[in-house]
Amino acid sequence: MAYSVDYVVRETASNLWRNRLMSLAAVLTIAVSLALVGSALLIKQGVSVATSQWQGGTQLLIFLEPNATKAQTSAINDQLKASSAVKSYFYVNQAASYVEFKRLEANQPDFLSSVTQKDIPPSFRVALKDPAEAAAVGGIFNAQAGVMKVQYNRAAINTMLKISSIAQVVILGLATILLLSASVLILNVIRVAIFSRRREVTVMKLVGATNMFIRIPFMLEGLIQGLAGAIVAGLAVLGVRRLFGYIIHHFKAQLLSSFVLSNHDVLFTELFVLAIGTVVGALGSLLAVRRYLDI
């Protein structure tokens, strides 16, 4: 068994080095395609988080001052209740807002530790009969006592959803084409390796080597290529996540302020990318072995 393991490792490394340019091309193709897949997943997850607070048809957010008085809150509540433009609304107190804040900023522990519940503003979430009136209704409350700011981003959110959906389809389409190309590249790399060692394979068969013993180095070669490409893609996905964070926190993009990706989302994406890379590498090598290795 020790000899078998030594043989597999040595022959796999030899094959990879002998066909290093083609192997590198396969690894880079897998890396690019899986980086696109991972980025599409991050976009989907980020948009889902960013739109969570707008569910139920909310077009208007009225954020109150953290220290707004009960009288000021009641006055705004009465105005909303009496407004003919308002379809429905509900009030989110500081405790509920703080819970939501901790969920959205779960991947920023230093920031979380510096913010207390008293710092988080309560808010009214308002659904309008006509979303086009969001700016006009918001203007009524914007300068009112106890109001910190008013947001009416629904139209922009819808636009972002449409753009992100199109982007995801395009990105996943390109990624699929590249993954198929990577599988073909791996197949060709294994085919060349099999052709270059055809005499050795014949000798091994004559001395009684099992089919699996002959196949393993070739299959492991493709698996390593897929895994290497997936690791590079995983690093690229982490870079995309950092880019999102930089844009949000340094450019203060209002629309993207809740475009937050938790560590759980990123971990899921990384594991998915690694799994797909491994499958692509194994599938390409398996097809090559079944088609070109006559044993």
Disulfide bonds with the S-S distance in Angstrom:
none
